[in-house]
Amino acid sequence: MDLPLVVGVDGSDSSLTAVDWAVDEAARYGLPLRLIHASLWEVYEGAQPSFTTDRPAEEVMAEHIVASCVERARRRNPEVKVSGEVLAEDAVSALLRAAPEAFALVTGSRGRGEIAGMLLGSVSLAVAARAVCPVVVVRGADPNRRGALGRIVVGVGDSTGSAAAVRFAVREAEVRGCALTAVRAWRNPSQEPVDHMLIADDAARLREERASTGLDDALREAVREHPQVDVRRQPLEGPAHRILLKASAEADMIVVGAQRRHGHFGLQLGRTAHALLHHSECPVVVVPQPV
């Protein structure tokens, strides 16, 4: 049985955008779609029935949010199997608990009630930093979200730390029938003290060559398994987060890895993933890599 694509919904415009994106993604893979709304109304109202026959407003609202999102998804693509449910827990816990049995978790970039001007909602950040499955934060302009640019970008660090992200990105490019750009950043040693300019030039060439070799190593297995994907390698000089943020403007999706240390329960995001989640101009996928 195919694992579902799980979407956190709260009725905000951002979560509705996430639903639309997830419907299209589920259709590409032939996956079922599971919509989750987490609500703690039962905790606040109490488990015992009240003396009035009126239902708590929070319960009615929660059910309405899920029902309207399910209907929205079915209208967008009637062929995608959609289910929805209200869970009596906080949003982060609900999504993290769903992660082990999800193809991926999908969230909007900001939730209902978030402070105006926030770059990223707290739920999206917490889930992306802790989930054991890929997490998609749907953000960016409409052409990027619609997949109109025909380009997936993956940030490649060392070969072991990026393996899961590379596999996800290659498969995504194959399913979409688009090109994949694999980027590995390297730093110019020009700021380091040297005795001669030629030494600095040689050091820069060596670092660029190492970055190129690193790309080849990280991509080798995935490219062999998906030979039809057009993979373009780009070793680029500069800070990784700046390079990838620039690339996001012309991408349908940007994929990065995040190491997950067993037994560590705090937020586990590197600087690059953190910057992309806050500032990317296209949807961001954070793929966990166990270490």
N, C-alpha and C positions, 0 to 999 in steps of 0.2 A: 504493500500500500504506500502511495506517495505521501511524503510528509507535507503538511499544509504550509502555505505562506500565511503567517500570522500578523495581523494588523491591529495596533492599538488605536482605538477611536474614542474621541471625547466630545464630538460635535463641533469642534473648532474648524475654521476654514483650512487650517494646516492639516488636520487629520482627514478632512474630506479629500484634499489633494493627495494625501497618502493612499487613501482608498482607491482613487482613480488609477494611480500609478501601479498599485498592487494588483488590481484587476488585469491590467495589460500584461504585467509580469507573469501572473498565474496562467494566463492564456498562452503565453509563449512556451511555458514548460508543461502545460497540461496539469497543473496542480490545483487542488482545492484551496479555497480561501476561507480563513477563520478570522472573524472580527471579534475583538475583545474590548469590552468597556469595563474598567475596574471602578467599583463604587463602594464606598464604606458607609452607605446610608443605613445598612442593617446594624452596624456598630453604634451609630449615633442614635438611631430610633429604638434600638433594642429588639431582641428576638421575639418578645411576647407581643401578641396582638393588642391593640389599643381598644378602648371602649367605643370608638367611632368606626364606622364602616369605611371611612375615607382611607385610601391608600396614601402612604407618605409621598409627598411631592418628589422627593429624590428618587424613589423607586420608579415612579411613573416616568420621570425624565430619563433615567438610565435606560429603561426599556425602549423609550421612544428614540433615543440616540442610536441604539443598536438596530432597531427595526428600520429606521430611515437610512442608515448606512448600508444595511443589507439590500434594501430596495434600490439604492443608488448603484451598488455594485451589479445587481442583476440587470438593471437597465443598461448599464455600460456594456456588459457582455453576458447575454443570457446563457451562454454555453459554459461559463465558469461556475462550478459548484460552490455555493456560498453558505456559510453558517455564521451565526452570531450568538453571543452570550454575554451576560452580565456576571461578573465575578465580584464577590464580596471581599475585596482586599485592595491595597493600594496599587497604583498602576505599575510601578517598578517591580514589585514582587510578583504581580500577575504575569507580566511579560517575561520576567526571568524564569519563572516556573514553567512557562510554556516553551521556552527555548530548546530544551533537550529533544522535544518532539516536533520541531519546526524546521522547515527548509531554510527559513530566514524570518527575522522579525522586521516589521516595517513600522516606522513612526513618522509623524510630521516633524517639522523643525521647531514648532512652538505649540504648546498646549493651551487649552481653554483657561483663561484666568491668569496667564503669564503676564508679567509686567511688560507694558509697552516698551518697545525698543530693545528687548532682549534678543541676543543673537541666536541663542539656542535654548530650548526648554530643558528644564532640569530632568524630566523623565527621559527624554531622548538621550541626553548625555549619560545618565546613570546606566541605562540599558546598553548603550553602545560600549561602555567601559567595562561591563561585567558579564554580558551574555556569552553562552557557550556555543552559539550559532551565529552566522553572519547577521549583522544588523544594518538595515538600510534606513538612512535619514533622508527623507524626500525634501529637497530644497532646490533653489535655483529658478531660473526663468522657464517659461512654458516650453520653448523649443528644446531645452536641455531635458526637461522632464518627459517630453513626448518622444524622445529618441530621434529627433529630427536631424541631428548632426552626424550620425553614423560613426561614432568613435567612442570606444571605451578606453580609459586610462588606468593603468595600474602602477602604483609606486612600489619599486623593488628595493628592498634593503639587502641584507645578506641572504644567501640562498635558503638557509634553513628557516629563518624568521619570516620569509615571504612566500613559502611554498603554498600554503592554503589560499592566500590572497591571489596568487598567480593562477592557481587552478580555477578559482571562482571566476576570475576575469576572463580567462580563455574560454571557459564554457559559456559565459555570458555573451561574448563576442560571437561565438559560433551560433548560439540560439538566435541572436539578433541579425546575423549575417552582416556584421560590420567589422571594421578594422579595430585592432588592439594596439595601443601605444604603450610600451613598457618603458618606464622612466627610472633611471638610477642617478642620484645626485652624487657629485664629487666636489671636493673643495680645492680651490687653487692655493698652492702654498706660497703665493706671492708675498703674503704678509710676514712670512717667516724669515728670519735673518739668514742670508746666504752670502758666500764670498763672491759669486759671479752670476750674472744674469743667465748665462747658459745653463748653470746648475738649476736655477729656478724653472727654466723652460723644460729641461729634461724631467724634473720632478712633476711638473704639470702634465706632461705627456704620459708619464708613467701612471699617474693617478687616473687619467682618462682611460687609459688602456685597461687598468684594473677594473674600472667601473663597467667597461664594455664586456670584459670577460665575466664579471659578476652577473651581468644581464644574461649572457649566454648560458651560464651554469644554472641560473634560477629558472630559465624558460625551457631548458632542454626537454625535460620529461613531458611537460604540458603540451609543448609544440609537437612532439612526436605523437602524442595521443590525439591531437586535433590538427592535423596537417593542413586542413583547408582554411584555417584562420590566417588572415593577413596580419602578421605581427611586425610591428615597427619598433626597433630598439633605439632609445635615445639616452645616451649618457650625457648629462648636462651639468655644467659647473654652477654651483650655488647652493644655498640652503634648500633642503628638500621641501619644506613646507611652502616656501615662496614659489618654487618651480611648479609644484603640483597645484597650488592655488591659481597660478596663471593658466595652467593647462585645463583647469576645470571650466573655464569660460567657453571652450570649444569642445566639450565632451558631454555625452549623454549620461555618463556615470563615471565616478572615480573610485577606485578600489584600493584599500590599504590594509595591511595586516596589523594586528595588535596581539602582543604576547600575553598569554594567560598563565600565570604561575599558580600551580596547584596549592590550594590552601590559603591563597591570598584573597581577601574579600573586599579590598578597597578598589578604587577606580584604577583601571589598568589601561591607560592610553598614553601613547607617546606624544611628543610635541606636534609631529606632523598630523596625526589623526585628529588631535584636539583642534588644531588650526583649521583643518578642512571641515570639521563638523560645525564650526562657527562661521566660516567665511566662504565655503565653496559655492560656486555658481552653478553646480549641478548636483544631482543626488549622490550621496556618499555611502559607500559600503565599507563597514569595518568587519574584517574577517578574523576571528580568533585563531591564534596559533599556539597550541600548548607547548610549554617548555618544561 
